[in-house]
Amino acid sequence: MAAGGATERMADFDLSPQQRMVRQAVREFAEREIAPHVEQYEREERYPLELIAKLVPLGFIAPMIPEEYGGSYIDVLSYGIVCEELARIDWVVASVVSVTNSLVAGSILRHGSEDQRERWLPPMARGEVLTSACLTEPGGGTDLGNMQTAAEKVDGGYRLYGTKVFISHADYAGLFFVVATLDRAKKHKGVTAFLVDPKNSEGITIGEFPMRTLKRDNLAEVHFEGTFVPDAGLLGTEGGGFPVLGSALDMGRYSVAARCVGQSQRCIELAVAYAQEREAFGQKIGEFQMIQKKIADMVCRTESARALVYRLGRMKDAGVERASMESSMAKLMASEAATANALDAIQVHGGYGLSSEYEVGRLLLEAKALEFGEGTSELHRKLIAEFTLGLRKQ
Ligand SMILES: Cc1cc2nc3c(=O)[nH]c(=O)nc-3n(C[C@H](O)[C@H](O)[C@H](O)COP(=O)(O)OP(=O)(O)OC[C@H]3O[C@@H](n4cnc5c(N)ncnc54)[C@H](O)[C@@H]3O)c2cc1C
């Protein structure tokens, strides 16, 4: 682990030889195939379709899709390492893998019919169908029980009415995982999950979501204006959307947390490299104690977050299906570590931290965004406290 080197022993110490090989393979791939292009896509605000396509031959796009559906299924801990190593280089590419595997493929595997698995998983594993999760609404993303997007039962299917915002990958997605309510009065018991084919459905408008930054992620607003979804698009049962959502977010938070560890690690590497080169007052800035404090804090944050993420991966590998409290802990600590590390790494760079010649400034906004995606820090603190106080059960 480049800067790296000193913390590699801890990060890899109890990985199996196969898990170390996965890390090595993904890291080499990301550094060779993705890293040289990221800044150009960033400057051009361009969605990295060509980089995403490169994931496919190596199976990195579908590490949670079983081989029988064309995927390259590996254990959950290795999947986290794939997300970590990809995010160390590019957060959009890592986001595609995370949304595809944790939120969409995982939901289809856990709650879908055999027909749904056979229809959707093979093209996802071939990279032909990218996916979006349409959860957040203009009225709020935290209180999902208060969902406004409505589903109406009609002959042969359902019609969807409502708007989703902040939707990653929507313009390029061939499959939407959508949650809507069949009965608002029932609150979370009315929430229902659907698989929607956006390329072949009428009544869907996709518009740009007005982000000030992070343009490359291509966030969208998705309007459902009486969109017809056939019965075959119901995922799970009517009113059964909350358990679908719960298990999706459980895995989603795991992969987002793993991505944050990769970004935190990258911040260490960039800060260390700069501190070893840059001089002030006739010495390397890495010799100043106040710079060393930042490096030490960055390493401790990253390793603490990584420990939580890997332990969660091992729990999942041991068969623990729902680990909501542990997912919240990993997501909370890792996303806040990534933001704090980006701030420290920028500070180590001085004014150059905000120059477009250095990568580190970009990492700050990407890390901050990950404090919102898949649940805000406030939500996770609330959940962790409620579990601990016995006010909420797994
Ligand atoms: C880059 C990016 C990509 C995203 N991608 C997607 C995507 O692909 N699909 C998708 O569906 N969504 C996506 N989101 C949306 C994200 O999930 C939401 O931003 C998030 O869930 C928070 O919702 P909100 O922004 O509406 O904030 P709100 O829910 O309005 O919350 C506002 C503030 O109030 C706090 N708050 C709310 N409730 C409580 C409470 N009970 N106690 C204490 N504080 C509370 C929140 O923590 C927050 O600080 C993305 C967001 C970003 C930034």
PDBQT file of the ligand as one rigid body, heavy atoms in Angstrom, charges set to zero:
ROOT
HETATM    1  C1  LIG A 401     -23.193  12.676  -4.712  1.00  0.00    +0.000 C 
HETATM    2  C2  LIG A 401     -24.483  12.095  -4.262  1.00  0.00    +0.000 A 
HETATM    3  C3  LIG A 401     -24.977  10.954  -4.888  1.00  0.00    +0.000 A 
HETATM    4  C4  LIG A 401     -26.233  10.443  -4.515  1.00  0.00    +0.000 A 
HETATM    5  N1  LIG A 401     -26.722   9.350  -5.186  1.00  0.00    +0.000 NA
HETATM    6  C5  LIG A 401     -27.976   8.914  -4.901  1.00  0.00    +0.000 A 
HETATM    7  C6  LIG A 401     -28.566   7.852  -5.669  1.00  0.00    +0.000 A 
HETATM    8  O1  LIG A 401     -27.947   7.296  -6.579  1.00  0.00    +0.000 OA
HETATM    9  N2  LIG A 401     -29.833   7.473  -5.372  1.00  0.00    +0.000 N 
HETATM   10  C7  LIG A 401     -30.547   8.059  -4.378  1.00  0.00    +0.000 A 
HETATM   11  O2  LIG A 401     -31.677   7.660  -4.173  1.00  0.00    +0.000 OA
HETATM   12  N3  LIG A 401     -30.023   9.073  -3.633  1.00  0.00    +0.000 NA
HETATM   13  C8  LIG A 401     -28.752   9.508  -3.869  1.00  0.00    +0.000 A 
HETATM   14  N4  LIG A 401     -28.212  10.542  -3.139  1.00  0.00    +0.000 N 
HETATM   15  C9  LIG A 401     -29.027  11.199  -2.136  1.00  0.00    +0.000 C 
HETATM   16  C10 LIG A 401     -28.634  10.904  -0.686  1.00  0.00    +0.000 C 
HETATM   17  O3  LIG A 401     -28.936   9.576  -0.391  1.00  0.00    +0.000 OA
HETATM   18  C11 LIG A 401     -29.382  11.919   0.177  1.00  0.00    +0.000 C 
HETATM   19  O4  LIG A 401     -28.762  13.186  -0.011  1.00  0.00    +0.000 OA
HETATM   20  C12 LIG A 401     -29.384  11.541   1.647  1.00  0.00    +0.000 C 
HETATM   21  O5  LIG A 401     -30.151  10.381   1.855  1.00  0.00    +0.000 OA
HETATM   22  C13 LIG A 401     -29.954  12.676   2.523  1.00  0.00    +0.000 C 
HETATM   23  O6  LIG A 401     -31.181  13.114   2.053  1.00  0.00    +0.000 OA
HETATM   24  P1  LIG A 401     -31.425  14.696   1.838  1.00  0.00    +0.000 P 
HETATM   25  O7  LIG A 401     -30.264  15.233   1.097  1.00  0.00    +0.000 OA
HETATM   26  O8  LIG A 401     -32.769  14.855   1.253  1.00  0.00    +0.000 OA
HETATM   27  O9  LIG A 401     -31.377  15.291   3.305  1.00  0.00    +0.000 OA
HETATM   28  P2  LIG A 401     -32.580  15.357   4.348  1.00  0.00    +0.000 P 
HETATM   29  O10 LIG A 401     -33.154  14.012   4.538  1.00  0.00    +0.000 OA
HETATM   30  O11 LIG A 401     -33.487  16.464   3.978  1.00  0.00    +0.000 OA
HETATM   31  O12 LIG A 401     -31.779  15.778   5.651  1.00  0.00    +0.000 OA
HETATM   32  C14 LIG A 401     -31.286  17.120   5.839  1.00  0.00    +0.000 C 
HETATM   33  C15 LIG A 401     -30.432  17.140   7.096  1.00  0.00    +0.000 C 
HETATM   34  O13 LIG A 401     -31.250  16.784   8.241  1.00  0.00    +0.000 OA
HETATM   35  C16 LIG A 401     -30.662  15.684   8.905  1.00  0.00    +0.000 C 
HETATM   36  N5  LIG A 401     -31.709  14.825   9.478  1.00  0.00    +0.000 N 
HETATM   37  C17 LIG A 401     -32.763  14.260   8.838  1.00  0.00    +0.000 A 
HETATM   38  N6  LIG A 401     -33.456  13.489   9.676  1.00  0.00    +0.000 NA
HETATM   39  C18 LIG A 401     -32.835  13.570  10.877  1.00  0.00    +0.000 A 
HETATM   40  C19 LIG A 401     -33.074  12.999  12.166  1.00  0.00    +0.000 A 
HETATM   41  N7  LIG A 401     -34.093  12.165  12.402  1.00  0.00    +0.000 N 
HETATM   42  N8  LIG A 401     -32.213  13.304  13.158  1.00  0.00    +0.000 NA
HETATM   43  C20 LIG A 401     -31.162  14.142  12.944  1.00  0.00    +0.000 A 
HETATM   44  N9  LIG A 401     -30.895  14.707  11.776  1.00  0.00    +0.000 NA
HETATM   45  C21 LIG A 401     -31.717  14.428  10.744  1.00  0.00    +0.000 A 
HETATM   46  C22 LIG A 401     -29.852  14.974   7.848  1.00  0.00    +0.000 C 
HETATM   47  O14 LIG A 401     -28.864  14.138   8.436  1.00  0.00    +0.000 OA
HETATM   48  C23 LIG A 401     -29.294  16.137   7.077  1.00  0.00    +0.000 C 
HETATM   49  O15 LIG A 401     -28.184  16.644   7.744  1.00  0.00    +0.000 OA
HETATM   50  C24 LIG A 401     -26.970  11.061  -3.475  1.00  0.00    +0.000 A 
HETATM   51  C25 LIG A 401     -26.444  12.195  -2.828  1.00  0.00    +0.000 A 
HETATM   52  C26 LIG A 401     -25.229  12.724  -3.217  1.00  0.00    +0.000 A 
HETATM   53  C27 LIG A 401     -24.717  13.951  -2.515  1.00  0.00    +0.000 C 
ENDROOT
TORSDOF 0
